[in-house]
Amino acid sequence: AGGAYVPLDSSYPQERLNFMLKDAQVSVLLTQEKLLQHFTELSNPIISIDKDWATITQHSRENPTSCVTLENLAYVIYTSGSTGQPKGVLIEHRGLANLAADQIEVFNLQPSNRILQFASLSFDASIFEIVMALQTGSTLYLAKKESLLPGKALLQLLSEKAITHVTLPPAVLAVLPTESLPALQTIISAGESCSEDIVKRWWNPSRRFFNAYGPTEATVWSTVAGIKSVSEKPPIGRPIANTEIYILDKHLQPVPIGILGELYIAGDGLARGYVNCPELTAKKFIPNPFNSKKEARLYNTGDLARYRPDGNIEFLGRIDNQVKIR
């Protein structure tokens, strides 16, 4: 219909839910009857999908005519807010369309594929999974939390549903038993730094293993490496389509190959910025000195990286985790 969505996790503290609803100026809330107690103070319309279903089914079943353009807002995802209040990241359809198109290309997606929805809807990793399925007509498998616990429960789910594509954080891949999963064609490691040990656990010649990287502020995904061997720490690879990666020094000058620098992102995936945070938006999304277009921007990830001689990028952690010794 053209509206932007804001996912809310009912397990969040009430104070956080209230802040997100107010900050994002949510105009309509879709929920379930059992969760209505969380939203007693909301004055805007609330649609309870189960309670109001009889009314909903009386409306037309035809798809609404969409007038959405690439510049329209697709969703707002709130980041963890570990340093204070959570921040809402504004993502446009341009970034989402670019994500979907390159997923098809890189992961060779087909309508017959079965994709697991592992990530919580409140994290943008869930968008990576949903778009992967719906853009190609693949099947998206949802599961209860108990079935997603890393161990026998998750292994059973992958086996019984014959999942072909799964995106999992390295922490899960590290503890998941490596039993035979003949249907599993593609494993994508994302969300954290992937180690050589994890590649050794899961890589085999009959399966594709990818190491993916990207911040929320660049529509989930910015670089990817198809891992062909287990001989070294996996890189985060090269930029996806319509994306540029720059590794720069403190003067915003490119560093030589092999030299540590800060990772900046440009391209179609960049967010508009943060909800109601113009100063932070201006600080993190800066004018792009490598592009002559006036509106071109760079996103400062705060991540450290370097280029390897073969052109792949190696992720080296967060800049704020570095300790200076004088």
C-alpha positions in Angstrom: 0.0 0.0 0.0 3.0 2.3 0.2 3.4 2.8 4.0 6.7 2.3 5.8 6.8 -0.3 8.6 8.4 -0.2 12.0 8.8 -3.6 13.7 8.2 -3.7 17.4 9.3 -6.6 19.6 6.7 -7.2 22.4 9.5 -8.6 24.7 11.1 -5.2 24.8 10.6 -3.1 28.0 7.4 -1.0 27.9 9.5 2.2 28.1 11.4 1.4 24.9 8.2 0.4 23.0 6.6 3.7 24.0 9.7 5.7 22.9 9.8 3.9 19.5 6.0 4.5 18.8 6.4 8.2 19.7 9.7 8.8 18.0 8.7 7.1 14.7 5.3 8.8 14.8 3.6 5.5 14.1 0.2 6.3 12.6 -1.4 2.8 12.6 -0.4 -0.2 14.8 -0.9 -3.8 13.6 -0.8 -6.3 16.5 -2.6 -9.3 18.1 -5.2 -9.2 20.8 -2.9 -10.8 23.4 -0.5 -7.9 23.0 -3.0 -5.0 23.3 -2.0 -4.4 27.0 1.3 -3.0 25.7 -0.4 -0.2 23.8 -3.2 1.2 26.1 -1.7 4.7 25.9 -1.6 4.8 22.1 -4.2 7.2 20.7 -3.7 6.2 17.0 -5.7 3.5 15.3 -4.9 -0.1 16.4 -5.8 -3.1 14.2 -5.8 -6.4 16.0 -5.2 -8.9 13.2 -6.9 -11.8 14.9 -9.7 -9.9 16.8 -10.6 -7.8 13.7 -10.2 -10.5 11.1 -13.9 -10.8 10.3 -13.9 -7.1 9.4 -10.7 -7.3 7.5 -12.0 -10.1 5.3 -14.9 -7.9 4.2 -12.6 -5.6 2.3 -11.4 -6.0 -1.3 -8.9 -8.8 -1.9 -7.3 -7.0 -4.8 -3.8 -5.7 -4.4 -3.9 -1.9 -3.8 -2.4 0.2 -6.6 1.1 1.2 -5.4 2.5 4.6 -6.2 5.8 3.8 -4.4 9.0 5.3 -5.8 12.6 4.5 -5.0 12.7 7.6 -2.8 9.8 6.5 -0.6 10.5 5.2 2.9 10.4 1.4 3.2 11.0 0.8 6.9 12.4 2.2 10.1 14.6 -0.2 12.2 15.7 0.8 15.7 19.3 -0.1 16.5 20.1 -1.6 20.0 20.7 1.8 21.6 23.5 0.4 23.8 24.9 3.9 24.3 21.5 5.4 25.3 18.2 5.8 23.5 17.6 3.5 20.5 18.1 5.2 17.1 15.7 4.7 14.2 17.3 4.2 10.8 15.3 5.4 7.8 15.6 3.0 4.8 14.2 3.8 1.4 12.9 1.4 -1.3 16.0 2.2 -3.4 18.2 0.3 -0.9 15.7 -2.5 -0.5 15.3 -3.0 -4.3 19.1 -3.1 -4.6 19.4 -5.6 -1.8 16.8 -7.9 -3.4 18.3 -7.7 -6.9 21.8 -8.6 -5.8 20.7 -11.4 -3.5 19.2 -13.2 -6.6 22.5 -12.7 -8.5 24.9 -13.7 -5.7 23.0 -16.6 -4.1 21.5 -18.0 -7.3 18.0 -17.9 -5.8 15.2 -20.0 -7.4 11.4 -20.3 -6.7 12.1 -23.9 -5.4 14.4 -22.7 -2.6 13.5 -22.9 1.1 14.7 -20.1 3.2 14.7 -20.0 7.0 13.6 -16.9 8.9 16.1 -17.1 11.8 16.5 -13.5 12.8 14.0 -11.7 15.0 11.8 -9.2 13.2 13.2 -6.4 15.3 16.6 -6.9 13.6 17.3 -5.9 10.1 18.8 -9.4 9.4 15.2 -10.5 9.2 14.7 -8.2 6.2 17.7 -10.0 4.5 15.8 -13.3 4.9 12.3 -12.1 4.0 13.4 -10.3 0.9 15.5 -13.3 -0.2 12.3 -15.4 -0.2 9.6 -13.1 -1.4 11.5 -11.5 -4.3 11.9 -14.9 -6.0 8.8 -16.7 -5.0 10.8 -19.0 -2.7 9.3 -20.4 0.5 10.0 -18.6 3.8 9.9 -20.8 6.9 9.0 -19.2 10.2 9.6 -21.0 13.4 9.0 -20.7 17.1 11.9 -19.5 19.3 12.3 -23.0 20.8 12.9 -24.5 17.3 15.7 -21.9 16.6 17.8 -22.7 19.6 21.3 -23.5 18.4 21.7 -27.3 18.8 19.5 -30.3 18.1 16.3 -28.1 17.8 17.6 -26.0 15.0 19.3 -28.9 13.3 16.0 -30.8 13.3 14.2 -27.8 11.8 16.9 -27.4 9.0 16.6 -31.2 8.2 12.8 -31.7 8.4 12.0 -28.6 6.4 14.8 -29.3 3.9 16.1 -25.7 4.2 18.3 -24.8 1.2 19.5 -21.3 2.3 20.3 -20.2 5.8 21.8 -17.0 7.3 23.3 -17.5 10.7 25.6 -15.5 13.0 29.0 -17.1 13.6 28.1 -17.6 17.3 25.3 -20.0 16.2 27.5 -21.7 13.5 30.2 -22.3 16.2 27.9 -24.5 18.4 25.5 -26.0 15.8 26.3 -29.7 15.3 27.8 -30.3 11.8 25.6 -33.2 10.9 24.7 -34.0 7.3 22.2 -31.6 5.8 21.9 -32.8 2.2 19.3 -30.1 1.2 21.4 -27.2 2.6 23.0 -25.6 -0.4 24.0 -22.2 0.9 25.2 -20.9 4.3 25.6 -17.2 4.8 27.6 -16.1 7.9 26.7 -12.6 9.0 26.3 -10.2 11.9 29.6 -10.9 13.6 33.2 -11.5 12.6 33.6 -15.0 11.1 36.6 -17.1 12.1 38.7 -19.6 10.1 37.4 -22.3 12.5 33.8 -21.7 11.6 34.6 -22.0 7.9 36.5 -25.3 8.6 33.4 -26.6 10.5 30.9 -25.9 7.7 32.7 -25.6 4.3 32.5 -28.5 1.9 32.7 -28.7 -1.9 29.0 -29.5 -2.4 27.8 -26.4 -0.5 28.4 -22.6 -0.9 29.6 -20.7 2.1 29.5 -16.9 2.2 30.8 -14.3 4.6 28.6 -11.2 4.5 29.0 -7.8 6.0 26.8 -4.7 6.3 25.4 -2.2 8.8 21.8 -1.3 9.3 22.6 2.2 7.9 23.4 0.6 4.5 20.3 -1.6 4.1 21.7 -4.7 5.8 24.3 -5.8 3.3 27.3 -4.1 1.8 30.0 -6.7 1.0 30.2 -10.4 0.5 32.9 -13.1 0.0 32.3 -16.5 -1.5 34.7 -18.7 0.5 36.5 -21.1 -1.7 39.1 -22.5 0.7 39.7 -22.9 4.5 43.3 -21.8 4.5 43.0 -18.3 6.1 40.7 -16.0 8.0 37.7 -15.3 5.8 37.5 -11.8 4.3 34.3 -9.8 4.0 34.9 -9.7 0.3 34.0 -7.0 -2.2 31.1 -4.5 -2.4 27.7 -5.7 -3.7 26.1 -4.0 -6.7 25.7 -0.2 -6.7 27.8 0.0 -3.6 31.3 1.5 -3.1 33.6 0.8 -0.2 36.4 3.2 0.9 39.1 2.5 3.5 40.3 5.9 4.6 42.6 7.5 7.1 41.6 10.3 9.6 42.0 12.9 6.8 39.6 11.0 4.6 42.4 9.9 2.3 42.5 6.3 0.9 45.0 4.1 2.6 47.4 1.8 0.7 46.7 -1.9 0.3 47.4 -3.8 3.5 47.2 -0.7 5.7 44.5 -0.4 8.5 41.9 2.3 7.9 38.3 3.2 8.7 35.6 1.7 6.5 33.2 4.0 4.7 30.2 3.1 2.5 28.6 4.9 -0.5 25.9 3.9 -2.9 22.2 3.0 -3.3 21.9 1.3 0.1 22.6 4.3 2.3 19.8 5.3 4.7 18.3 8.7 4.8 19.7 9.0 8.3 18.3 8.7 11.8 14.8 9.6 13.0 14.8 13.0 14.8 18.6 13.0 15.1 19.9 15.6 12.5 23.2 16.2 14.3 24.0 12.5 14.4 22.9 12.1 10.8 25.2 14.9 9.7 28.1 13.3 11.7 27.7 9.8 10.3 26.5 10.6 6.8 29.1 13.0 5.3 29.5 14.5 1.8 31.3 12.1 -0.5 34.6 13.7 -1.6 35.0 11.0 -4.3 31.8 11.8 -6.1 31.0 15.0 -8.0 27.2 14.8 -7.4 26.2 17.3 -4.8 23.9 14.9 -2.9 26.4 12.0 -2.8 27.2 10.8 0.7 29.5 8.5 2.6 28.5 6.6 5.7 31.1 6.3 8.4 30.7 2.8 9.8 33.2 3.1 12.7 34.7 -0.3 11.6 38.3 -1.0 10.9 39.4 -2.8 7.8 42.2 -3.2 5.2 42.5 -4.3 1.6 44.2 -7.5 0.9 46.5 -7.7 -2.2 43.8 -9.7 -4.1 41.2 -6.9 -3.7 39.2 -8.6 -0.9 38.5 -6.6 2.3 39.5 -7.9 5.7 37.3 -6.8 8.7 39.4 -5.9 11.8 36.9 -4.8 14.4 35.3 -1.7 15.8 37.3 1.6 16.0 35.9 2.2 19.5 37.3 -1.1 20.8 40.9 0.0 20.0 43.0 0.9 23.0 45.7 3.5 22.5 49.0 2.9 24.4 51.2 5.9 24.7 
